[in-house]
C-alpha cells in the first residue's frame, strides 16, 4: 500500500487498518495459530497463492499484516512484512536475493550484530561480503562490486558509530550494477528519513527501537519500495524470475509484479522455512508505539542535540559523535537527509580511557545502564565492558569503538535532568 496524501502523523495513527462500521477501533489481536475453512479446495487456493487469506500464523496473520501495511505506508513502499527481530529482517532482506556463491557490498559502519551476520554467519552459507567505509571514494565503492554481487547494504544512521549513509550515492552505485540498495532505517525512522525517496529499494527496521519506543517488544520489519525491476535483471535474481518448484512453479516477479514479488517470496519461502515470526501480541504493542512515533521523535532528537552540545563543551569529554553537531564528519549529509533531526543516540569518549569510562558509568543516576537504545528511558552503555568485552583494545579500535567510548540514548525525560546527570557523573572523574 503506497503512502497516501495524508501527513506522516496521520499515517502513524491511522495507517494500515481501516475499521468498518461497528469494528474494533484498535487493530484486533488475532491470537490464533490457525484458521478454519469450509472446504479443502478453499484452503488449497491459499496454498497455491491464488487467493489472499490466512491459514497459519507462521506465514501470515491479520494483526501482523495490518501493522506491516502501516509501516509500508510510512516508508512510501508497496508491501511490508514483520519479523521476530531486526536481525531476522536484515537476514531475510539479504538472503531473499543472495544465495551460496553470491556477494554483497556493505557499509562497514553498521550495527555489530549485522556485521557478524554478514561477515561470519552468511559467509558460512556461501555468501561473501565486501565492506566499504561510508565515506569511501567513488573508486573504492566501484572496486567493491563483483560479477556475482546481488545487493548493497547500509544503515541510514549507523549504530553506534552514528555515520550517516549517502543514500543517493550508494543507490546510484547499486543501480549501475543492476542490484538493489537495502537500507536499515531503524534510527531515523520514516519520521526523519524515508530512504526510498532517495533511491533505496528495500528498507528494514528493528521495530524494537523507536517504532515500539517503550522497550516492550522485540521485532523487525521489511518494506519493499516496489521500484526495483527484477525482470530487467532476470539473470541476477533467478529466485524471483524463474519458477519456484517448491511453490508450484510460481514466478514471483511475473505473478506479483515489482510491487509484491520481493515480500511474497520472503514470506512464502523464508518465513515458511525459518519461521522467524513476530507474535500478534508484539505486533499489537508495536502498533501502539507507532501511533505516537511522530510525536516522540522530535523530543528524542532535541534531547540528543542538547546532550551532544553539552558533552562537546565538557573538559572531561575527549570527543563526541552526533550528526547534528556542526563539525561532525557527517553533519553535511545529516543536513541533506535528516533536516528535521537524526535520532536521540550520542556516542562520546570519556577523557582518561577505559577506567574513567567505567567510573563515569557507575556514577550515573537517571541514565540507566542497559543493552538498549531508542526507547522512552535514557540509557547508557559502555561497549568495551559489556557488548564488546571479548575484544582487546586494539580490536575495539579496529571496529571503530574506542575503549573509552560511551553510547548514550536520550529518552523522553527533561533535557535539563539528563544533562545534570551527565554533569554530576563526569564531576566524579
C-alpha positions as CSV (number, residue, x, y, z in Angstrom):
1,X,0.0,0.0,0.0
2,X,1.7,3.2,-1.1
3,X,2.0,6.3,1.1
4,X,-1.2,8.3,0.6
5,X,-1.7,12.0,0.6
6,X,-2.1,12.1,4.4
7,X,0.7,13.6,6.5
8,X,3.1,11.2,8.3
9,X,1.5,11.8,11.7
10,X,-1.9,10.8,10.4
11,X,-0.5,7.7,8.9
12,X,1.3,6.9,12.2
13,X,-2.1,7.0,13.9
14,X,-4.5,5.6,11.3
15,X,-2.4,3.8,8.6
16,X,-2.7,0.1,7.8
17,X,-6.1,-0.6,9.3
18,X,-9.4,0.9,8.5
19,X,-12.2,-0.4,10.7
20,X,-15.7,-0.9,9.2
21,X,-19.0,0.1,10.8
22,X,-19.0,-1.4,14.4
23,X,-15.5,-2.9,14.0
24,X,-12.9,-2.6,16.8
25,X,-11.2,0.8,16.8
26,X,-7.8,-0.7,17.6
27,X,-6.2,-3.4,15.5
28,X,-7.5,-6.7,16.9
29,X,-5.0,-9.2,18.3
30,X,-5.7,-12.3,16.3
31,X,-4.1,-14.7,18.8
32,X,-4.7,-17.9,16.8
33,X,-2.2,-20.2,15.2
34,X,-4.7,-21.4,12.6
35,X,-7.8,-20.5,10.6
36,X,-10.8,-22.7,9.7
37,X,-12.2,-23.3,6.2
38,X,-15.3,-24.9,4.8
39,X,-13.6,-26.9,2.1
40,X,-10.1,-28.3,1.3
41,X,-10.3,-26.6,-2.1
42,X,-10.7,-23.1,-0.4
43,X,-7.6,-23.8,1.6
44,X,-5.8,-25.2,-1.4
45,X,-6.2,-21.9,-3.3
46,X,-4.4,-20.2,-0.4
47,X,-1.5,-22.7,-0.6
48,X,-1.3,-22.0,-4.4
49,X,-1.2,-18.3,-3.8
50,X,-4.3,-18.0,-5.9
51,X,-6.4,-16.4,-3.1
52,X,-5.4,-14.0,-0.3
53,X,-6.2,-15.1,3.2
54,X,-4.8,-16.9,6.2
55,X,-4.2,-20.5,7.1
56,X,-1.3,-20.5,9.5
57,X,0.3,-17.7,11.6
58,X,3.9,-18.7,10.8
59,X,3.2,-17.4,7.3
60,X,0.7,-14.6,7.8
61,X,-1.6,-13.1,10.5
62,X,-4.2,-10.3,10.2
63,X,-2.7,-8.4,13.1
64,X,0.8,-8.5,11.7
65,X,-0.4,-7.6,8.2
66,X,-2.2,-4.5,9.4
67,X,0.9,-3.3,11.2
68,X,3.2,-4.2,8.3
69,X,0.9,-2.2,6.0
70,X,1.2,0.8,8.2
71,X,5.0,0.7,8.2
72,X,4.9,0.2,4.4
73,X,2.7,3.3,4.1
74,X,5.0,5.3,6.4
75,X,8.1,4.4,4.3
76,X,6.2,5.0,1.0
77,X,6.6,1.4,-0.1
78,X,4.3,-1.1,-1.8
79,X,4.5,-4.1,0.6
80,X,5.8,-5.0,4.0
81,X,6.2,-7.8,6.4
82,X,7.0,-8.2,10.1
83,X,9.7,-10.5,11.5
84,X,10.7,-11.6,15.0
85,X,13.6,-9.1,15.3
86,X,15.6,-6.6,13.3
87,X,18.3,-9.3,12.9
88,X,15.7,-11.5,11.2
89,X,14.6,-8.6,9.0
90,X,18.1,-7.9,7.7
91,X,18.8,-11.6,7.2
92,X,15.6,-12.2,5.2
93,X,16.2,-9.0,3.2
94,X,19.6,-10.2,2.1
95,X,19.0,-13.9,1.8
96,X,15.9,-13.4,-0.2
97,X,18.1,-12.4,-3.2
98,X,21.5,-13.8,-2.2
99,X,22.4,-17.5,-2.0
100,X,25.6,-19.6,-1.9
101,X,28.0,-18.2,-4.4
102,X,26.6,-14.6,-4.1
103,X,28.3,-11.5,-2.9
104,X,27.1,-8.4,-1.0
105,X,28.7,-4.9,-0.7
106,X,28.0,-3.3,2.7
107,X,28.9,-0.2,4.6
108,X,31.4,-1.0,7.3
109,X,29.6,1.4,9.7
110,X,26.7,-0.8,10.7
111,X,25.4,-2.4,13.9
112,X,27.8,-5.1,15.3
113,X,25.1,-7.8,15.1
114,X,24.5,-7.1,11.4
115,X,28.3,-7.0,10.7
116,X,28.6,-10.5,12.3
117,X,25.6,-11.7,10.3
118,X,27.2,-10.6,7.0
119,X,30.8,-11.3,7.8
120,X,30.6,-14.6,9.6
121,X,27.2,-16.4,9.6
122,X,26.2,-15.7,5.9
123,X,29.8,-16.4,4.9
124,X,29.2,-20.0,6.3
125,X,26.2,-20.1,3.9
126,X,28.5,-19.2,1.0
127,X,27.5,-15.5,0.8
128,X,30.6,-13.3,0.8
129,X,30.5,-9.6,1.8
130,X,32.9,-6.8,1.0
131,X,32.8,-3.9,3.5
132,X,33.5,-0.3,2.5
133,X,33.7,2.9,4.6
134,X,30.6,5.0,4.2
135,X,33.0,7.8,3.4
136,X,34.9,5.8,0.7
137,X,35.7,7.3,-2.6
138,X,33.6,6.6,-5.7
139,X,36.6,4.5,-6.9
140,X,36.7,2.4,-3.8
141,X,32.9,1.9,-3.9
142,X,33.1,0.8,-7.5
143,X,36.0,-1.6,-6.8
144,X,34.0,-3.4,-4.2
145,X,31.5,-4.8,-6.8
146,X,31.9,-8.3,-8.4
147,X,30.0,-10.0,-11.2
148,X,28.1,-12.1,-8.5
149,X,27.2,-9.0,-6.3
150,X,23.4,-9.2,-5.5
151,X,22.8,-6.3,-3.2
152,X,24.3,-3.2,-1.4
153,X,23.5,-2.8,2.3
154,X,23.9,0.1,4.7
155,X,22.3,1.9,7.7
156,X,20.8,5.4,7.4
157,X,22.4,6.2,10.8
158,X,24.9,3.6,12.0
159,X,24.6,2.1,15.5
160,X,26.7,3.1,17.4
161,X,29.2,4.9,15.0
162,X,26.5,7.4,14.0
163,X,27.8,7.6,10.5
164,X,25.2,8.9,8.0
165,X,24.9,6.9,4.7
166,X,25.0,8.9,1.5
167,X,21.9,7.1,0.3
168,X,21.8,8.6,-3.2
169,X,25.4,7.8,-3.9
170,X,25.1,4.2,-2.7
171,X,21.9,3.8,-4.6
172,X,23.5,5.1,-7.8
173,X,26.3,2.6,-7.5
174,X,24.0,-0.3,-6.8
175,X,21.7,0.5,-9.7
176,X,24.7,0.9,-12.1
177,X,25.4,-2.7,-11.3
178,X,21.8,-3.9,-11.6
179,X,21.3,-4.6,-7.9
180,X,19.1,-3.2,-5.2
181,X,20.1,-1.0,-2.2
182,X,18.9,-2.3,1.2
183,X,18.9,0.4,3.9
184,X,18.3,-0.2,7.6
185,X,16.3,2.8,8.7
186,X,16.0,2.0,12.4
187,X,17.5,5.1,14.0
188,X,15.8,7.9,12.0
189,X,12.5,6.1,11.4
190,X,10.4,7.3,8.5
191,X,9.5,10.3,10.5
192,X,13.0,11.7,10.0
193,X,14.1,10.0,6.8
194,X,12.4,8.0,4.0
195,X,15.2,6.2,2.2
196,X,13.0,5.1,-0.7
197,X,12.7,8.8,-1.7
198,X,16.5,8.9,-2.1
199,X,16.8,5.7,-4.2
200,X,16.8,2.9,-1.7
201,X,14.9,-0.2,-2.9
202,X,14.3,-2.2,0.3
203,X,14.1,-0.7,3.8
204,X,14.5,-2.7,7.1
205,X,13.8,-1.9,10.7
206,X,14.5,-3.2,14.1
207,X,11.0,-2.3,15.3
208,X,12.3,-3.0,18.9
209,X,13.7,0.5,18.9
210,X,11.9,3.9,18.3
211,X,9.0,2.3,16.5
212,X,8.0,0.5,19.7
213,X,9.7,3.1,21.8
214,X,8.9,1.6,25.2
215,X,11.2,-1.4,25.3
216,X,8.3,-3.9,25.5
217,X,8.7,-6.0,22.3
218,X,11.4,-7.4,20.1
219,X,10.6,-7.2,16.3
220,X,11.6,-6.3,12.8
221,X,10.1,-5.2,9.5
222,X,11.0,-5.2,5.8
223,X,9.4,-2.8,3.3
224,X,9.7,-3.1,-0.5
225,X,9.7,0.1,-2.5
226,X,8.2,-1.7,-5.5
227,X,10.7,0.3,-7.7
228,X,13.3,-2.4,-8.5
229,X,12.7,-4.1,-11.8
230,X,13.6,-7.8,-11.1
231,X,12.8,-9.0,-14.7
232,X,15.2,-6.4,-16.2
233,X,17.9,-8.2,-14.2
234,X,16.4,-11.7,-14.5
235,X,19.8,-13.5,-14.7
236,X,20.9,-12.0,-11.4
237,X,17.8,-12.9,-9.5
238,X,16.6,-16.4,-10.6
239,X,14.8,-16.8,-7.3
240,X,12.4,-14.1,-8.3
241,X,12.4,-14.5,-12.1
242,X,12.3,-18.3,-12.7
243,X,9.8,-20.9,-11.5
244,X,9.8,-21.8,-7.8
245,X,9.4,-25.6,-7.8
246,X,8.8,-25.6,-4.1
247,X,5.7,-23.4,-4.8
248,X,4.0,-25.0,-7.8
249,X,6.3,-23.3,-10.3
250,X,5.3,-19.7,-9.5
251,X,7.5,-17.0,-11.0
252,X,7.2,-14.3,-8.3
253,X,8.2,-11.3,-10.4
254,X,5.6,-12.2,-13.1
255,X,2.7,-13.2,-10.8
256,X,3.1,-10.4,-8.3
257,X,5.0,-7.7,-10.2
258,X,7.6,-5.4,-8.8
259,X,5.2,-4.2,-6.1
260,X,4.7,-7.6,-4.5
261,X,7.3,-10.1,-5.6
262,X,10.0,-9.5,-3.0
263,X,7.8,-9.6,0.1
264,X,5.7,-12.6,-1.3
265,X,8.8,-14.6,-1.9
266,X,10.3,-13.7,1.5
267,X,7.0,-14.8,3.1
268,X,6.3,-18.0,1.1
269,X,9.9,-19.2,1.2
270,X,11.9,-17.7,4.1
271,X,9.2,-17.3,6.6
272,X,7.9,-20.7,5.7
273,X,11.3,-22.3,6.2
274,X,12.9,-20.2,9.0
275,X,9.7,-19.3,10.9
276,X,11.0,-16.0,12.4
277,X,7.6,-14.6,13.0
278,X,6.6,-11.6,15.2
279,X,3.8,-12.7,17.5
280,X,0.4,-10.9,17.0
281,X,0.7,-9.7,20.7
282,X,4.0,-8.0,19.9
283,X,2.6,-6.5,16.7
284,X,-0.2,-5.0,18.8
285,X,2.4,-3.4,21.1
286,X,4.3,-2.2,18.1
287,X,1.2,-0.5,16.7
288,X,0.6,1.3,20.0
289,X,4.2,2.7,19.7
290,X,3.7,3.7,16.1
291,X,0.7,5.8,17.0
292,X,2.9,8.3,18.9
293,X,6.1,7.9,16.8
294,X,5.8,11.3,15.1
295,X,5.3,13.0,18.5
296,X,8.2,11.2,20.2
297,X,10.9,11.5,17.6
298,X,11.3,15.3,17.8
299,X,11.8,15.0,21.6
300,X,14.4,12.3,21.3
301,X,16.2,14.5,18.7
302,X,16.1,17.7,20.8
303,X,17.3,15.8,23.9
304,X,20.1,14.2,21.8
305,X,21.1,17.5,20.4
306,X,21.2,19.2,23.8
307,X,23.2,16.4,25.4
308,X,25.7,16.4,22.4
309,X,26.2,20.1,22.7
310,X,26.7,19.9,26.5
311,X,29.2,17.0,26.1
312,X,31.1,18.6,23.3
313,X,32.0,21.5,25.5
314,X,33.0,19.5,28.6
315,X,36.7,19.3,29.5
316,X,36.4,15.6,30.7
317,X,35.0,14.5,27.3
318,X,37.6,13.7,24.6
319,X,35.2,13.7,21.6
320,X,31.6,13.5,20.7
321,X,29.9,11.9,17.6
322,X,26.5,13.2,16.7
323,X,25.5,14.2,13.2
324,X,23.5,17.2,14.5
325,X,26.8,18.9,15.7
326,X,28.4,21.3,13.2
327,X,31.9,20.0,12.6
328,X,30.8,16.3,12.8
329,X,32.2,14.4,9.8
330,X,28.6,13.5,8.9
331,X,26.9,16.9,9.6
332,X,26.6,17.8,5.9
333,X,25.0,14.5,5.0
334,X,22.7,14.9,8.0
335,X,21.6,18.3,6.8
336,X,20.7,16.7,3.4
337,X,19.0,13.5,4.5
338,X,17.9,14.4,8.1
339,X,16.8,18.0,8.1
340,X,14.3,17.5,10.9
341,X,16.8,15.7,13.2
342,X,18.6,12.4,13.3
343,X,18.0,10.4,16.5
344,X,18.5,10.5,20.2
345,X,21.7,8.5,20.3
346,X,25.0,10.2,21.1
347,X,28.4,8.5,21.2
348,X,31.3,10.1,23.1
349,X,34.7,9.3,24.6
350,X,35.4,9.9,28.2
351,X,38.8,11.5,28.8
352,X,41.1,9.2,30.7
353,X,40.4,5.9,28.9
354,X,38.6,2.7,29.8
355,X,38.9,3.1,33.6
356,X,37.5,6.6,33.5
357,X,34.6,5.5,31.3
358,X,33.8,2.7,33.8
359,X,33.8,5.2,36.7
360,X,31.6,7.5,34.8
361,X,29.1,4.8,34.2
362,X,28.9,3.7,37.8
363,X,28.1,7.3,38.9
364,X,25.0,7.7,36.7
365,X,21.6,8.1,38.5
366,X,19.0,8.9,35.9
367,X,20.6,7.3,32.8
368,X,20.0,3.5,33.1
369,X,22.8,1.1,32.3
370,X,21.2,-1.1,29.7
371,X,21.9,-3.0,26.5
372,X,19.3,-1.0,24.6
373,X,18.8,2.2,22.7
374,X,15.9,4.2,21.4
375,X,13.2,3.9,24.0
376,X,11.5,6.3,26.4
377,X,14.1,5.9,29.1
378,X,17.5,7.4,28.8
379,X,20.1,4.6,28.8
380,X,23.8,4.3,28.6
381,X,26.2,1.6,27.6
382,X,30.0,1.2,27.8
383,X,30.6,-1.3,24.9
384,X,34.2,-2.2,25.9
385,X,33.0,-3.6,29.2
386,X,29.7,-5.1,28.0
387,X,28.6,-5.9,24.4
388,X,32.2,-5.9,23.1
389,X,34.0,-7.1,26.2
390,X,35.5,-10.1,24.4
391,X,37.6,-7.7,22.2
392,X,41.1,-6.4,23.0
393,X,41.6,-2.6,22.9
394,X,43.3,-2.9,19.5
395,X,40.3,-4.9,18.2
396,X,37.9,-2.3,19.6
397,X,39.7,0.5,17.8
398,X,39.7,-1.5,14.5
399,X,35.9,-1.9,14.9
400,X,35.6,1.9,15.3
401,X,34.9,1.7,19.0
402,X,37.4,3.1,21.5
403,X,37.9,1.6,25.0
404,X,36.6,4.9,26.5
405,X,33.5,5.2,24.2
406,X,30.1,5.5,25.8
407,X,26.8,5.2,23.9
408,X,24.1,7.4,25.3
409,X,20.5,7.0,24.2
410,X,18.4,10.1,25.2
411,X,14.9,9.2,26.1
412,X,11.9,11.4,26.7
413,X,12.8,12.9,30.1
414,X,13.5,16.6,30.6
415,X,16.8,17.5,28.8
416,X,18.0,19.5,31.9
417,X,17.7,16.4,34.1
418,X,19.6,14.2,31.6
419,X,22.4,16.9,31.3
420,X,22.6,17.3,35.1
421,X,23.1,13.6,35.5
422,X,25.9,13.5,32.9
423,X,27.4,16.6,34.6
424,X,27.5,15.0,38.1
425,X,28.9,11.7,36.8
426,X,31.7,13.5,34.9
427,X,32.4,15.5,38.0
428,X,33.4,12.3,39.8
429,X,36.3,11.8,37.5
